[in-house]
Amino acid sequence: MTVIVDSSFVYALYNAREQHHQAAVDYFRRSSDSFLVPDVALPEVCFLCRRDLSIFQPRHCDYFELLP
């Protein structure tokens, strides 16, 4: 199954201080689903990571695959 996730889910994966971080990580690790991140969510995730975490390029980008 493919799950469409929004920016808050992806951001929670990166930010350990975010309220839903552990739940997002647990779901991501145990799920066999594919995750689809809409392209419009990526700029928001990058902005939040840069603003809150001083991350200029989110780590672990190998988790994501760009689709045409």
Buried (B, 14 or more C-beta within 10 A) or exposed (E): EEEEBEBBBBBBBBBEEBEBBEEBBEBBEEEEEEBEBEEEBBEBBBEBBEEEBEBEEBEEEEEEEEEE
